[in-house]
Amino acid sequence: MSSKIVTIERHIFEKQKRFPQATGELTALLYDLALAGKMIAAETRRAGLNSSIQGAAGTTNIYGEDQQKLDVYADSMIFKLNDHTNRLCAMASEEHEDILQIPAHYGKGNYVLLFDPLDGSSNIDVNVSVGTIFAIHRKITKGETGTLADVLQPGKRLVAAGYMIYGSSTMMIYTTGDGVHGFTLDPSVGEFLLSHDDIRIPEPPKFYSCNQGYEKQWTYGVRRYTKWLQGIDGEGHAPYSARYIGSMIADFHRNLLQGGVYYYPHEMSKPQGKIRLLMEAQALAFIAQNAGGYGSDGIGNILDVQPHKLHQRTPLFIGNRSLVERAEHFIRQHDQAWVDEYRAYREQAAVEA
C-alpha cells in the first residue's frame, strides 16, 4: 500500500499548483463545500435518533414538494458556510424561488454557487442514500454583486462541479475539468481521504436506472429504448440489469463507478422534463463528461443548453456515452414531433434569455 495519505485539502491544493494564475479562491470554495458535507453527513447519520432533524418540516419548496427537516438544515448550512467568504457573488438553491444574494460587504466574489442541498430527501426516513449536488460558475457580469445573468450560464462554462453522497459511507466527488476524483470521509479523524482517483465510467456498462412506473407516460421512442436495454427490442443482445433506487444521486453514483445509464425522460404530460437543469443536471453532466461519459436531454449535449430561467426543467439521460447516444437514436427515430417541439422551445427560450 502507498504510504501517501491524500486529504481533500491536499489534493485540491496540489491541483491548484498546476495553474500559476490560480488565486486559491476556488480551492477554498471547494474545501468549504467539503466542510458543509461533513456537517450534513453528521446530521444524516443521527436522523433516526434525533426527532428534531427527522421527518417533514411542515413546509413546501417552490415546486410544492414537502420539505424534510434535513432539507432545511442542509440548505441553511451551505448558505451560512459560504455567505461571508468573499468568494461568491451569488448563490442559487433548489429550495428558493430567487437567487440568494450575498451581503453587500461580502458579495464581491468571483464565483456563483448553485446547489441542491439534499437530493433524494424523501428517502431520508427509510434510510436510503441521499446527497448534495453543487455546481460553480465564474462571474460574468461587471457589477460588484451577482445577478441572474451570472447564474443562467450553460453547463459548458462550469469551472467545477461535484456532489457529496451520504450512505454506508460518506463520499465527495468533484471535478474542475481535469479528471473526476472521489474522497471517502474517515469518521475517526473527520477528514475526506482520496479513495477513487481519476474515475472513469467503466466499459462495458452494466445497468440501467429509471422509474418504469411512469412508462405509460413516456413517448414511443423512450419506451422502445427501454425494451432495447432489456434485450427485447433490436439485436437480441444480453439485457442490462435494472437498478433503481429512487434517489438520483445514488443511482448516478453507482453508474459512475460501475457503468450504466440513468434516465428521467420527458413525458407526454411533461414534455419539458422534470430534472432541474441548473441545480442537478448541469453538475452531473459535467462530472460524467470528465469521466468519459455523456449527459443529454434526448436531442443533444445538456451542457450546451442555454438556461432561460432559474428553475428550468429538463429531460435527462446520463451515463456511458454509448447508452446515452443510443437513447438519442431511438428518440430521433420515433419521437420526431417531440424533438421538433422541444428544439423550438429551447431555441426560443435561449433568444428570450
C-alpha positions in Angstrom: 0.0 0.0 0.0 1.1 3.5 -0.7 2.3 5.4 2.4 1.0 8.7 0.9 -2.2 9.9 2.6 -4.0 12.4 0.4 -6.6 14.6 2.1 -9.1 16.5 0.0 -7.4 19.8 1.0 -4.0 18.5 -0.1 -5.4 17.1 -3.4 -7.2 20.4 -4.3 -4.1 22.4 -3.4 -1.8 20.2 -5.5 -4.2 20.6 -8.4 -4.1 24.3 -7.9 -0.3 24.5 -8.1 -0.5 23.3 -11.8 -2.1 26.7 -12.7 0.3 29.6 -11.9 -2.5 32.1 -12.4 -4.7 30.5 -9.7 -5.7 32.7 -6.8 -6.8 30.0 -4.4 -10.4 31.2 -4.3 -11.8 28.1 -6.0 -9.6 25.8 -3.9 -11.0 27.4 -0.7 -14.6 27.3 -2.0 -14.3 23.6 -2.7 -12.9 23.0 0.8 -15.8 25.0 2.3 -18.2 22.7 0.5 -16.4 19.7 1.9 -16.9 21.1 5.4 -20.6 21.6 4.7 -20.7 17.9 3.6 -19.2 16.8 6.8 -21.8 18.7 8.8 -24.7 17.4 6.8 -23.3 13.9 7.0 -23.2 14.1 10.8 -26.9 15.1 11.0 -27.9 12.5 8.4 -26.2 9.7 10.5 -28.2 10.9 13.5 -31.5 11.4 11.7 -33.0 8.1 13.0 -32.2 9.1 16.6 -32.9 12.8 16.6 -36.6 13.7 16.2 -35.6 17.4 15.8 -34.0 16.6 12.5 -36.1 13.7 11.3 -39.3 13.9 9.3 -41.2 16.6 7.4 -40.6 20.2 8.2 -44.2 21.2 7.6 -43.3 23.5 4.7 -43.0 23.1 0.9 -40.5 24.4 -1.6 -41.2 26.4 -4.7 -42.2 23.2 -6.6 -44.9 22.4 -4.0 -42.8 19.5 -2.7 -42.9 18.7 1.1 -39.6 19.8 2.7 -37.8 17.5 5.1 -36.2 18.9 8.2 -32.8 17.8 6.8 -33.6 19.7 3.5 -33.9 22.9 5.5 -30.8 22.2 7.6 -28.6 21.3 4.6 -29.8 24.4 2.7 -29.1 26.7 5.7 -25.7 25.1 6.4 -24.4 25.5 2.8 -25.5 29.1 2.8 -24.1 30.0 6.2 -20.7 28.5 5.3 -20.4 30.4 2.1 -22.2 33.8 2.6 -19.2 35.6 4.2 -16.1 34.3 2.5 -15.8 37.0 -0.3 -15.5 34.1 -2.8 -19.1 34.2 -4.0 -21.2 36.9 -5.6 -24.5 34.9 -5.5 -25.9 31.5 -4.8 -29.0 29.6 -6.0 -30.7 26.7 -4.3 -33.4 24.3 -5.3 -35.2 25.3 -2.2 -35.5 29.1 -3.0 -37.5 30.8 -5.7 -34.9 33.6 -6.4 -31.1 33.7 -6.3 -29.6 34.1 -2.8 -27.9 37.4 -2.6 -24.6 37.7 -0.6 -24.5 40.5 2.0 -23.1 43.6 0.2 -19.9 43.8 2.2 -19.1 40.1 1.3 -20.7 39.9 -2.2 -17.8 40.8 -4.4 -16.5 37.3 -5.1 -15.7 35.9 -8.5 -17.9 32.8 -8.4 -21.6 31.7 -8.4 -22.7 28.5 -6.4 -25.7 26.5 -7.5 -26.8 23.6 -5.3 -29.4 21.0 -4.5 -28.9 20.8 -0.7 -30.3 17.3 -0.3 -31.2 15.3 -3.3 -33.5 12.3 -2.6 -34.6 13.7 0.7 -38.0 11.9 0.5 -35.9 8.8 1.3 -34.4 10.0 4.5 -36.9 8.3 6.8 -36.3 4.9 5.1 -32.5 5.0 5.4 -31.8 5.3 1.7 -28.7 7.2 0.4 -29.2 10.9 -0.2 -26.7 13.6 -1.4 -25.8 17.2 -2.0 -25.1 18.4 -5.6 -23.2 21.6 -6.4 -22.0 23.5 -9.5 -19.8 26.5 -9.7 -19.7 29.2 -12.4 -17.4 32.1 -12.8 -19.0 35.6 -12.5 -19.6 37.1 -16.0 -21.2 40.5 -15.2 -19.2 43.6 -14.4 -21.1 44.8 -11.3 -19.9 44.0 -7.8 -23.0 41.9 -6.9 -24.2 38.8 -8.6 -27.1 38.8 -10.9 -29.4 36.3 -12.6 -27.2 36.5 -15.7 -24.3 35.1 -13.7 -26.4 32.1 -12.8 -28.1 31.4 -16.2 -25.0 30.1 -17.9 -24.7 26.9 -20.0 -23.0 23.9 -18.3 -20.1 24.0 -20.7 -18.9 27.1 -18.8 -18.7 25.4 -15.4 -15.4 25.7 -13.6 -16.2 22.9 -11.1 -19.0 20.6 -10.0 -19.5 17.7 -7.6 -21.6 16.0 -5.0 -21.5 14.5 -1.5 -23.3 11.2 -1.1 -24.4 10.1 2.4 -24.8 6.4 2.6 -23.0 3.4 4.1 -20.0 5.8 3.9 -19.9 9.5 3.0 -18.1 10.4 -0.2 -17.3 13.6 -2.0 -16.8 13.5 -5.8 -15.6 16.6 -7.6 -14.1 17.8 -10.9 -12.6 21.0 -12.1 -12.5 19.8 -15.7 -9.3 17.8 -15.1 -10.5 14.4 -14.2 -13.0 13.2 -11.6 -11.8 12.4 -8.1 -13.5 10.7 -5.2 -12.9 11.0 -1.4 -14.3 9.0 1.4 -14.9 10.5 4.8 -12.9 8.8 7.6 -15.2 9.4 10.6 -12.4 8.6 13.1 -10.4 11.7 12.0 -13.1 13.7 10.4 -11.4 14.1 7.1 -12.1 13.2 3.4 -9.3 11.0 2.1 -8.6 10.2 -1.6 -10.1 6.8 -2.3 -11.0 7.0 -6.1 -8.5 8.9 -8.2 -9.2 9.8 -11.8 -12.6 8.0 -12.0 -13.6 6.7 -15.5 -17.1 5.3 -16.2 -16.4 1.6 -16.9 -16.9 -0.2 -20.2 -18.9 -2.2 -20.9 -21.8 -0.8 -18.9 -23.9 -3.0 -16.6 -27.0 -1.2 -15.5 -30.0 1.0 -16.5 -31.8 3.1 -13.9 -35.3 4.6 -14.5 -38.7 4.7 -12.9 -40.6 2.3 -15.1 -43.8 3.1 -13.1 -44.1 6.1 -15.4 -43.5 4.2 -18.6 -47.2 4.7 -19.7 -46.4 8.4 -19.9 -43.2 8.1 -22.0 -43.1 8.7 -25.7 -42.8 5.8 -28.0 -39.0 6.2 -28.6 -38.2 6.1 -24.9 -40.3 3.0 -24.5 -38.5 1.3 -27.4 -35.2 2.3 -25.9 -36.2 0.7 -22.6 -37.1 -2.5 -24.4 -33.7 -2.4 -26.2 -31.9 -2.1 -22.8 -33.9 -5.2 -21.7 -32.7 -7.1 -24.7 -36.3 -7.4 -26.0 -36.1 -4.9 -28.9 -33.4 -5.0 -31.6 -30.4 -7.2 -31.9 -31.2 -9.5 -29.1 -28.2 -8.6 -27.0 -27.9 -9.6 -23.4 -30.1 -7.4 -21.2 -28.7 -4.8 -18.9 -29.6 -5.2 -15.3 -32.3 -2.8 -13.9 -31.2 -0.9 -10.8 -33.4 1.9 -9.5 -33.0 3.4 -6.0 -35.3 6.4 -6.4 -32.6 8.7 -5.2 -31.0 10.2 -8.3 -27.6 10.9 -6.8 -27.4 7.3 -5.5 -28.3 5.9 -9.0 -25.9 8.2 -10.7 -23.1 7.3 -8.2 -23.5 3.6 -8.8 -23.4 4.0 -12.6 -20.4 6.3 -12.4 -18.4 3.6 -10.6 -19.8 0.5 -12.2 -21.2 1.6 -15.6 -24.7 2.3 -16.8 -27.3 4.9 -17.7 -29.7 6.9 -15.6 -32.6 8.5 -17.3 -35.6 10.6 -16.3 -37.2 11.3 -19.7 -39.8 13.7 -20.9 -43.4 12.6 -20.5 -46.4 13.2 -22.7 -47.8 15.3 -19.9 -44.4 16.9 -19.1 -42.7 17.5 -22.5 -40.0 19.7 -20.9 -38.9 17.1 -18.4 -38.6 17.2 -14.6 -35.0 17.3 -13.5 -33.7 20.7 -12.5 -31.2 21.9 -15.2 -29.1 24.3 -13.1 -29.2 22.6 -9.7 -28.9 18.9 -10.8 -28.4 18.2 -14.5 -25.5 20.6 -15.3 -23.4 19.4 -12.4 -23.9 15.6 -13.1 -23.4 16.0 -16.8 -20.1 17.9 -16.2 -18.9 15.1 -13.9 -20.0 12.4 -16.4 -18.2 14.2 -19.3 -15.0 14.4 -17.3 -15.2 10.7 -16.5 -15.7 9.7 -20.2 -19.4 9.7 -20.2 -22.2 11.9 -21.5 -25.3 13.8 -20.4 -28.1 14.6 -22.9 -31.6 16.0 -22.8 -32.6 13.5 -25.5 -31.6 15.6 -28.5 -28.1 16.8 -27.6 -25.4 17.6 -25.0 -27.1 19.1 -21.9 -24.0 21.2 -21.3 -24.8 23.2 -24.4 -28.3 24.2 -23.2 -28.6 27.9 -22.6 -30.8 28.3 -19.5 -33.6 30.9 -19.5 -35.0 30.7 -16.0 -33.7 29.7 -12.6 -35.8 26.6 -12.0 -35.8 25.3 -15.6 -36.6 21.6 -16.0 -35.1 19.2 -18.5 -35.2 15.6 -19.6 -32.0 13.7 -18.6 -30.2 10.7 -20.0 -26.7 10.3 -18.4 -24.0 7.7 -18.1 -21.9 5.7 -20.5 -21.8 7.6 -23.8 -22.7 4.6 -25.9 -26.0 4.1 -23.9 -26.9 7.8 -23.9 -26.3 8.1 -27.7 -28.5 5.0 -28.2 -31.3 6.8 -26.4 -30.9 9.8 -28.7 -31.0 7.5 -31.7 -34.4 6.0 -30.6 -35.8 9.4 -29.8 -34.8 10.8 -33.2 -36.2 7.8 -35.0 -39.5 7.6 -33.2 -40.3 10.9 -31.5 -39.7 13.4 -34.2 -42.7 15.5 -33.3 -41.4 15.9 -29.7 -37.9 16.6 -31.0 -39.1 19.4 -33.2 -41.3 20.9 -30.4 -38.6 20.7 -27.8 -35.9 22.1 -30.0 -38.1 25.0 -30.9 -38.8 25.6 -27.2 -35.1 25.5 -26.4 -34.1 27.9 -29.2 -36.9 30.4 -28.4 -36.1 30.3 -24.7 -32.4 30.9 -25.4 -33.4 34.0 -27.5 -35.5 35.3 -24.7 -32.8 34.7 -22.2 
